[in-house]
Amino acid sequence: MFDLTGRNALVTGASGGIGGAVAEALHEAGATVALSG
């Protein structure tokens, strides 16, 4: 994926499914992740 170190991401619908997977992938790529829902 991408190097997102030092970047912020807001993921809505992160309680499961695609949103949860996206949030996890962003975090693994180095982003600071804020979750909603």
VMD Tcl script that builds the backbone (N, CA, C; Angstrom):
set m [mol new atoms 111]
animate dup $m
set s [atomselect $m all]
$s set {name element resname resid chain x y z} {
  {N N MET 1 A 0.850 -1.186 0.000}
  {CA C MET 1 A 0.000 0.000 0.000}
  {C C MET 1 A 0.891 1.243 0.000}
  {N N PHE 2 A 0.420 2.318 0.562}
  {CA C PHE 2 A 1.123 3.589 0.572}
  {C C PHE 2 A 1.786 3.818 1.922}
  {N N ASP 3 A 2.784 4.716 1.942}
  {CA C ASP 3 A 3.369 5.151 3.206}
  {C C ASP 3 A 2.578 6.362 3.677}
  {N N LEU 4 A 1.794 6.176 4.721}
  {CA C LEU 4 A 0.936 7.245 5.228}
  {C C LEU 4 A 1.426 7.783 6.569}
  {N N THR 5 A 2.689 7.572 6.870}
  {CA C THR 5 A 3.261 8.051 8.117}
  {C C THR 5 A 3.072 9.560 8.230}
  {N N GLY 6 A 2.551 9.997 9.368}
  {CA C GLY 6 A 2.328 11.414 9.612}
  {C C GLY 6 A 1.033 11.951 9.036}
  {N N ARG 7 A 0.232 11.096 8.441}
  {CA C ARG 7 A -1.039 11.520 7.846}
  {C C ARG 7 A -2.188 11.135 8.781}
  {N N ASN 8 A -3.315 11.820 8.655}
  {CA C ASN 8 A -4.510 11.539 9.441}
  {C C ASN 8 A -5.601 11.011 8.527}
  {N N ALA 9 A -6.426 10.110 9.065}
  {CA C ALA 9 A -7.540 9.565 8.290}
  {C C ALA 9 A -8.765 9.469 9.185}
  {N N LEU 10 A -9.919 9.824 8.641}
  {CA C LEU 10 A -11.197 9.668 9.323}
  {C C LEU 10 A -11.974 8.597 8.575}
  {N N VAL 11 A -12.343 7.533 9.289}
  {CA C VAL 11 A -13.085 6.437 8.670}
  {C C VAL 11 A -14.464 6.378 9.313}
  {N N THR 12 A -15.499 6.587 8.510}
  {CA C THR 12 A -16.868 6.449 9.002}
  {C C THR 12 A -17.354 5.046 8.672}
  {N N GLY 13 A -18.233 4.514 9.499}
  {CA C GLY 13 A -18.719 3.152 9.294}
  {C C GLY 13 A -17.665 2.120 9.637}
  {N N ALA 14 A -16.837 2.420 10.638}
  {CA C ALA 14 A -15.693 1.572 10.955}
  {C C ALA 14 A -16.001 0.457 11.944}
  {N N SER 15 A -17.268 0.238 12.263}
  {CA C SER 15 A -17.598 -0.784 13.259}
  {C C SER 15 A -17.473 -2.200 12.709}
  {N N GLY 16 A -17.304 -2.342 11.434}
  {CA C GLY 16 A -17.130 -3.675 10.865}
  {C C GLY 16 A -17.163 -3.635 9.363}
  {N N GLY 17 A -17.052 -4.780 8.752}
  {CA C GLY 17 A -17.124 -4.869 7.299}
  {C C GLY 17 A -16.007 -4.125 6.609}
  {N N ILE 18 A -16.347 -3.473 5.515}
  {CA C ILE 18 A -15.351 -2.770 4.703}
  {C C ILE 18 A -14.702 -1.631 5.492}
  {N N GLY 19 A -15.494 -0.871 6.251}
  {CA C GLY 19 A -14.942 0.239 7.023}
  {C C GLY 19 A -13.888 -0.213 8.015}
  {N N GLY 20 A -14.130 -1.334 8.671}
  {CA C GLY 20 A -13.158 -1.874 9.618}
  {C C GLY 20 A -11.871 -2.291 8.933}
  {N N ALA 21 A -12.002 -2.919 7.777}
  {CA C ALA 21 A -10.827 -3.353 7.023}
  {C C ALA 21 A -10.024 -2.157 6.517}
  {N N VAL 22 A -10.722 -1.122 6.067}
  {CA C VAL 22 A -10.044 0.088 5.590}
  {C C VAL 22 A -9.303 0.754 6.741}
  {N N ALA 23 A -9.947 0.864 7.896}
  {CA C ALA 23 A -9.309 1.483 9.057}
  {C C ALA 23 A -8.052 0.720 9.456}
  {N N GLU 24 A -8.125 -0.593 9.458}
  {CA C GLU 24 A -6.969 -1.414 9.813}
  {C C GLU 24 A -5.837 -1.231 8.797}
  {N N ALA 25 A -6.168 -1.210 7.519}
  {CA C ALA 25 A -5.152 -1.043 6.479}
  {C C ALA 25 A -4.483 0.328 6.566}
  {N N LEU 26 A -5.269 1.365 6.827}
  {CA C LEU 26 A -4.707 2.705 6.967}
  {C C LEU 26 A -3.749 2.775 8.154}
  {N N HIS 27 A -4.149 2.168 9.252}
  {CA C HIS 27 A -3.293 2.148 10.443}
  {C C HIS 27 A -1.990 1.403 10.161}
  {N N GLU 28 A -2.080 0.265 9.498}
  {CA C GLU 28 A -0.882 -0.509 9.167}
  {C C GLU 28 A 0.043 0.256 8.223}
  {N N ALA 29 A -0.534 1.150 7.411}
  {CA C ALA 29 A 0.264 1.957 6.486}
  {C C ALA 29 A 0.887 3.168 7.175}
  {N N GLY 30 A 0.581 3.373 8.464}
  {CA C GLY 30 A 1.227 4.431 9.230}
  {C C GLY 30 A 0.370 5.626 9.563}
  {N N ALA 31 A -0.876 5.648 9.118}
  {CA C ALA 31 A -1.747 6.794 9.375}
  {C C ALA 31 A -2.268 6.777 10.811}
  {N N THR 32 A -2.547 7.966 11.322}
  {CA C THR 32 A -3.297 8.100 12.560}
  {C C THR 32 A -4.763 8.055 12.162}
  {N N VAL 33 A -5.512 7.112 12.735}
  {CA C VAL 33 A -6.873 6.857 12.272}
  {C C VAL 33 A -7.885 7.238 13.347}
  {N N ALA 34 A -8.884 8.031 12.957}
  {CA C ALA 34 A -10.025 8.354 13.813}
  {C C ALA 34 A -11.210 7.561 13.280}
  {N N LEU 35 A -11.921 6.894 14.189}
  {CA C LEU 35 A -13.023 6.017 13.796}
  {C C LEU 35 A -14.367 6.602 14.208}
  {N N SER 36 A -15.366 6.368 13.373}
  {CA C SER 36 A -16.734 6.780 13.661}
  {C C SER 36 A -17.668 5.691 13.181}
  {N N GLY 37 A -18.576 5.282 14.098}
  {CA C GLY 37 A -19.605 4.318 13.719}
  {C C GLY 37 A -19.058 2.995 13.447}
}
mol reanalyze $m
mol bondsrecalc $m
mol representation Tube
mol addrep $m
